[in-house]
Amino acid sequence: MADRYVTVALDKRGVRCTAKLLDDKAPLACAAVWEALPLAGDVYHAKYARNEIYALFPAFAEQEPPLENPTVTPIPGDLCYFTFSGTELSTAAYGYDRDLSRQVTVDLALFYERNNLLLNGDTGWVPGIVWGTVVDGLDRMADACQDLWRAGALGETLSFRRA
């Protein structure tokens, strides 16, 4: 199979990076994301995991992928896939301004700097599937993510598209 790539963008800020899918390590997650593209949603900056931005989507896979290529310590450039039940994200402490009580919510995340730890104070360890790695533009994206952290995410969209 030929290498596949996605463009990850903060649309309002006009910043993009390119990531290679890790089809050899997370084939089911890669297939699920690839078939669902393009995807875009409100961006959030992590509270617990540190240097992470993400968007939440209704389940899009016919069957959620198993925990392949898992991590609880993502590195800069990792794209991760998380699956949550509605009850896991529905408390007010998470700060979401919409109903996330659907049966499954998918979190697609980009980690842009070091020292991340997927440990949630409410639920414990939150392993994710590493399904892609940024191969171009991470420095620009990291700068935009820092701006998002300081200036706010309101009105910004995180998008994933085939490159």
C-alpha positions in Angstrom: 0.0 0.0 0.0 1.3 3.5 -0.9 1.8 5.9 2.0 -1.3 8.0 2.8 -1.3 11.6 4.1 -3.7 14.0 5.8 -3.7 17.7 6.2 -4.5 18.9 9.7 -5.5 22.6 10.0 -6.5 25.3 12.3 -8.8 26.9 9.7 -9.3 30.4 11.2 -5.6 30.8 11.8 -4.7 29.5 8.4 -2.1 27.0 9.7 -1.7 23.5 8.4 0.6 20.6 8.8 0.9 17.3 7.0 0.8 13.9 8.7 1.5 10.4 7.4 -1.0 7.7 8.4 0.5 4.8 10.3 -1.3 2.1 8.3 1.2 -0.6 9.4 0.7 0.1 13.1 -3.0 1.1 13.4 -4.7 -0.2 10.2 -8.2 -0.2 11.6 -8.1 3.3 13.0 -6.4 4.6 9.8 -9.1 3.0 7.7 -11.9 4.4 9.8 -10.5 8.0 9.7 -9.6 7.8 6.0 -13.1 6.7 5.0 -14.7 9.5 7.1 -12.6 12.4 5.7 -13.0 15.3 5.5 -13.8 16.0 9.2 -13.9 19.3 10.9 -15.2 20.5 14.3 -14.7 23.0 17.1 -11.2 22.8 18.4 -10.5 22.4 22.1 -7.1 22.7 24.0 -6.5 19.9 26.5 -6.9 20.6 30.2 -5.2 17.4 31.5 -2.9 16.1 28.7 -1.0 19.4 28.3 0.1 20.0 24.7 -2.9 18.7 22.8 -5.6 20.1 20.6 -8.6 18.1 19.5 -12.0 18.0 18.0 -15.0 15.8 18.9 -17.1 13.9 16.4 -20.0 11.5 16.4 -18.9 7.9 15.8 -18.0 7.5 12.1 -16.7 4.0 11.9 -18.9 1.0 11.2 -17.2 -0.6 14.3 -14.9 1.3 16.6 -11.2 0.2 16.2 -9.6 -1.7 19.0 -6.8 -0.2 21.0 -4.0 -0.7 18.4 -0.7 1.2 18.6 -1.7 2.5 22.1 0.0 5.2 24.1 -0.5 7.2 27.3 2.6 9.3 26.6 2.1 10.8 23.1 5.1 12.7 21.6 5.1 15.8 19.4 3.4 15.2 16.1 1.3 12.2 17.2 -2.3 12.1 15.9 -4.4 10.1 18.4 -7.9 8.5 18.2 -9.9 8.2 21.4 -13.4 6.7 21.9 -15.6 7.9 24.7 -19.1 6.9 25.9 -21.5 9.8 26.4 -21.2 9.5 30.2 -17.5 10.0 30.1 -17.6 13.5 28.7 -21.0 14.7 30.0 -20.0 16.3 33.3 -19.9 20.1 33.4 -16.2 20.0 34.5 -15.1 19.3 30.9 -16.6 22.6 29.8 -18.3 21.5 26.6 -21.2 23.8 25.6 -23.2 21.1 23.9 -24.8 17.7 24.6 -22.3 14.9 24.3 -24.6 12.2 25.7 -24.5 10.3 22.4 -23.6 6.7 22.7 -20.0 7.2 21.3 -17.9 10.3 20.8 -14.7 10.2 18.9 -11.8 12.5 19.8 -9.2 13.2 17.1 -6.2 14.9 18.7 -2.9 16.4 17.7 0.0 16.6 20.2 2.3 19.4 19.4 4.9 19.5 22.2 6.7 17.1 24.7 5.7 16.0 28.2 2.2 14.8 27.6 0.5 12.3 30.0 -2.9 10.9 29.3 -4.1 10.8 32.9 -7.5 12.2 33.7 -8.3 13.0 37.3 -11.8 11.7 37.0 -11.2 8.4 35.2 -7.5 7.6 35.4 -5.4 6.5 32.4 -6.8 7.3 29.0 -4.9 5.4 26.3 -5.2 6.6 22.7 -4.5 5.0 19.3 -1.6 6.7 17.5 -2.8 6.6 13.9 -0.6 9.3 12.3 2.6 11.3 12.7 3.2 14.9 11.5 5.9 14.9 8.8 5.8 18.6 7.8 4.7 21.9 9.5 4.8 20.9 13.1 6.7 24.0 14.2 4.1 26.3 12.6 1.3 24.3 14.1 2.9 24.3 17.6 3.1 28.1 17.4 -0.6 28.3 16.5 -1.5 25.9 19.2 0.3 28.0 21.8 -1.6 31.0 20.5 -4.9 29.0 20.8 -4.0 28.2 24.4 -3.3 31.8 25.3 -5.8 33.7 23.1 -8.6 31.1 23.1 -10.2 28.5 20.9 -13.6 30.2 20.4 -14.5 30.3 16.7 -11.6 28.1 15.6 -12.0 24.8 13.7 -9.7 21.8 13.6 -10.0 20.0 10.3 -8.6 16.8 8.9 -8.5 16.2 5.1 -6.9 13.9 2.7 -3.6 15.4 1.4 
